[in-house]
Amino acid sequence: MEKVLVSACLLGYTCRYDGRHCRARDLDVGPAELIPFCPEQAGGLPTPRKPAEIVDGDGEDVLDGKARVRTECGTNVTAQFLKGAQAALKLCQELGIKRALLKARSPSCGVSAIYDGAFRGTTRPGAGVTAALLRRHGIHVEEID
């Protein structure tokens, strides 16, 4: 049976920055074993935690050392986001996971759009850190709102 990595918040785990979840009602993945994962918690960030956004780029730029992830009060949490992304990749590699369903707009999990780094609720095109790393390693990433 296929294993699919899923943002834990989409499965009802209370791991979002605000201590809540965003359970997806209709995850239609066919016959698959869902593997819950929160890269931000895996990276060492607490729940709840200050909101964070990628500044001066997207997840690809963070992976390349050209952008940073900061909280709304300016704390640099780039290292934790990179650590969480690496943990997600390691889990996928160990379990043979080739597909991930990730939370839209997240600085970790966003696939096609992320918040713009100004903490105004505005998005821009780009991927989060975990989504970018998984994609670089051939894992198919899809986003769920």
C-alpha positions as a Markdown table, in Angstrom:
| # | Residue | x | y | z |
|---|---|---|---|---|
| 1 | Met | 0.0 | 0.0 | 0.0 |
| 2 | Glu | 1.3 | 3.5 | -0.9 |
| 3 | Lys | 2.4 | 5.6 | 2.0 |
| 4 | Val | 1.6 | 9.4 | 1.8 |
| 5 | Leu | 3.2 | 12.0 | 4.0 |
| 6 | Val | 0.5 | 14.5 | 5.2 |
| 7 | Ser | 0.8 | 17.7 | 7.1 |
| 8 | Ala | -0.3 | 16.6 | 10.6 |
| 9 | Cys | -2.6 | 19.7 | 11.0 |
| 10 | Leu | -4.6 | 18.5 | 8.0 |
| 11 | Leu | -5.3 | 15.2 | 9.9 |
| 12 | Gly | -6.6 | 17.1 | 13.0 |
| 13 | Tyr | -3.4 | 17.2 | 15.1 |
| 14 | Thr | -3.2 | 20.5 | 17.0 |
| 15 | Cys | 0.3 | 21.5 | 15.8 |
| 16 | Arg | -0.3 | 24.7 | 14.0 |
| 17 | Tyr | 1.5 | 27.9 | 15.1 |
| 18 | Asp | -1.7 | 28.9 | 17.0 |
| 19 | Gly | -2.1 | 25.6 | 18.7 |
| 20 | Arg | -5.0 | 24.6 | 16.5 |
| 21 | His | -5.5 | 22.2 | 13.6 |
| 22 | Cys | -7.1 | 22.7 | 10.2 |
| 23 | Arg | -8.5 | 19.2 | 9.6 |
| 24 | Ala | -9.2 | 18.6 | 5.9 |
| 25 | Arg | -12.7 | 17.1 | 5.6 |
| 26 | Asp | -12.3 | 15.2 | 2.3 |
| 27 | Leu | -8.8 | 13.9 | 1.8 |
| 28 | Asp | -9.3 | 11.7 | -1.2 |
| 29 | Val | -6.0 | 9.9 | -1.6 |
| 30 | Gly | -7.3 | 6.5 | -2.6 |
| 31 | Pro | -6.0 | 3.4 | -0.8 |
| 32 | Ala | -3.0 | 4.7 | 1.1 |
| 33 | Glu | -1.4 | 4.8 | 4.5 |
| 34 | Leu | -1.4 | 8.4 | 5.8 |
| 35 | Ile | 1.8 | 9.4 | 7.6 |
| 36 | Pro | 1.2 | 12.5 | 9.7 |
| 37 | Phe | 4.2 | 14.9 | 10.1 |
| 38 | Cys | 4.7 | 18.5 | 11.2 |
| 39 | Pro | 8.1 | 19.9 | 10.1 |
| 40 | Glu | 7.9 | 22.9 | 12.4 |
| 41 | Gln | 7.5 | 20.7 | 15.5 |
| 42 | Ala | 10.1 | 18.3 | 14.1 |
| 43 | Gly | 12.5 | 21.2 | 13.7 |
| 44 | Gly | 12.1 | 22.0 | 17.4 |
| 45 | Leu | 9.6 | 24.8 | 17.5 |
| 46 | Pro | 6.9 | 24.7 | 20.2 |
| 47 | Thr | 3.2 | 24.7 | 19.8 |
| 48 | Pro | 1.8 | 27.3 | 20.0 |
| 49 | Arg | 4.5 | 29.5 | 18.5 |
| 50 | Lys | 4.8 | 33.0 | 17.0 |
| 51 | Pro | 3.7 | 33.1 | 13.3 |
| 52 | Ala | 6.6 | 32.9 | 10.9 |
| 53 | Glu | 7.1 | 33.9 | 7.3 |
| 54 | Ile | 9.8 | 33.6 | 4.7 |
| 55 | Val | 11.5 | 37.0 | 4.2 |
| 56 | Asp | 13.2 | 38.0 | 0.9 |
| 57 | Gly | 12.4 | 34.8 | -1.1 |
| 58 | Asp | 10.7 | 31.4 | -0.8 |
| 59 | Gly | 11.6 | 28.0 | 0.4 |
| 60 | Glu | 14.0 | 27.4 | -2.6 |
| 61 | Asp | 15.9 | 30.6 | -1.5 |
| 62 | Val | 16.0 | 29.4 | 2.1 |
| 63 | Leu | 17.5 | 26.1 | 1.0 |
| 64 | Asp | 20.1 | 28.0 | -1.1 |
| 65 | Gly | 20.9 | 30.4 | 1.9 |
| 66 | Lys | 19.5 | 33.4 | 0.1 |
| 67 | Ala | 16.4 | 34.0 | 2.4 |
| 68 | Arg | 15.5 | 33.5 | 6.0 |
| 69 | Val | 12.4 | 32.5 | 8.0 |
| 70 | Arg | 11.5 | 35.0 | 10.7 |
| 71 | Thr | 8.7 | 35.3 | 13.3 |
| 72 | Glu | 6.6 | 38.4 | 13.3 |
| 73 | Cys | 8.7 | 39.8 | 16.1 |
| 74 | Gly | 11.9 | 39.3 | 14.1 |
| 75 | Thr | 13.4 | 36.1 | 15.6 |
| 76 | Asn | 15.3 | 34.0 | 13.0 |
| 77 | Val | 13.8 | 30.5 | 12.9 |
| 78 | Thr | 15.5 | 29.4 | 9.7 |
| 79 | Ala | 17.5 | 26.7 | 11.4 |
| 80 | Gln | 14.4 | 25.1 | 12.8 |
| 81 | Phe | 12.6 | 25.2 | 9.5 |
| 82 | Leu | 15.6 | 23.6 | 7.7 |
| 83 | Lys | 15.9 | 20.9 | 10.4 |
| 84 | Gly | 12.2 | 20.1 | 10.1 |
| 85 | Ala | 12.4 | 19.9 | 6.3 |
| 86 | Gln | 15.4 | 17.5 | 6.6 |
| 87 | Ala | 13.5 | 15.4 | 9.0 |
| 88 | Ala | 10.5 | 15.2 | 6.6 |
| 89 | Leu | 12.9 | 14.2 | 3.8 |
| 90 | Lys | 14.6 | 11.5 | 5.9 |
| 91 | Leu | 11.2 | 10.0 | 6.9 |
| 92 | Cys | 10.1 | 9.9 | 3.2 |
| 93 | Gln | 13.4 | 8.3 | 2.2 |
| 94 | Glu | 13.2 | 5.7 | 5.0 |
| 95 | Leu | 9.6 | 4.8 | 4.3 |
| 96 | Gly | 9.8 | 5.0 | 0.5 |
| 97 | Ile | 7.3 | 7.8 | 0.4 |
| 98 | Lys | 6.9 | 9.4 | -3.0 |
| 99 | Arg | 3.9 | 11.7 | -2.4 |
| 100 | Ala | 3.1 | 14.4 | 0.2 |
| 101 | Leu | -0.1 | 16.3 | 0.9 |
| 102 | Leu | 0.8 | 19.6 | 2.5 |
| 103 | Lys | -0.9 | 22.6 | 4.0 |
| 104 | Ala | -1.4 | 25.5 | 1.6 |
| 105 | Arg | 0.4 | 28.8 | 2.2 |
| 106 | Ser | 2.5 | 27.5 | 5.1 |
| 107 | Pro | 6.2 | 28.7 | 5.3 |
| 108 | Ser | 7.0 | 25.0 | 5.6 |
| 109 | Cys | 4.4 | 23.2 | 3.6 |
| 110 | Gly | 3.0 | 25.7 | 1.0 |
| 111 | Val | 3.4 | 24.3 | -2.5 |
| 112 | Ser | 2.4 | 27.1 | -4.9 |
| 113 | Ala | 2.0 | 30.2 | -2.6 |
| 114 | Ile | 3.3 | 31.4 | 0.7 |
| 115 | Tyr | 2.8 | 34.5 | 2.8 |
| 116 | Asp | 4.9 | 37.4 | 1.6 |
| 117 | Gly | 7.1 | 38.0 | 4.7 |
| 118 | Ala | 5.4 | 41.2 | 5.7 |
| 119 | Phe | 2.8 | 39.6 | 8.1 |
| 120 | Arg | -0.1 | 41.3 | 6.3 |
| 121 | Gly | -1.9 | 38.1 | 5.2 |
| 122 | Thr | -0.8 | 38.7 | 1.6 |
| 123 | Thr | 0.5 | 35.7 | -0.4 |
| 124 | Arg | 2.9 | 35.4 | -3.3 |
| 125 | Pro | 4.0 | 32.6 | -5.6 |
| 126 | Gly | 6.5 | 30.2 | -4.1 |
| 127 | Ala | 7.0 | 27.1 | -2.0 |
| 128 | Gly | 7.7 | 26.6 | 1.7 |
| 129 | Val | 10.9 | 25.1 | 2.9 |
| 130 | Thr | 9.8 | 21.5 | 3.3 |
| 131 | Ala | 7.8 | 21.5 | 0.1 |
| 132 | Ala | 10.8 | 22.8 | -1.8 |
| 133 | Leu | 13.2 | 20.2 | -0.3 |
| 134 | Leu | 10.8 | 17.3 | -0.9 |
| 135 | Arg | 10.3 | 18.5 | -4.5 |
| 136 | Arg | 14.1 | 18.7 | -5.1 |
| 137 | His | 14.3 | 15.1 | -4.1 |
| 138 | Gly | 11.6 | 13.9 | -6.5 |
| 139 | Ile | 8.7 | 13.6 | -4.1 |
| 140 | His | 5.4 | 14.7 | -5.6 |
| 141 | Val | 4.0 | 17.5 | -3.4 |
| 142 | Glu | 0.3 | 18.6 | -3.5 |
| 143 | Glu | -1.3 | 21.3 | -1.4 |
| 144 | Ile | -4.6 | 21.1 | 0.6 |
| 145 | Asp | -6.3 | 24.3 | 1.7 |
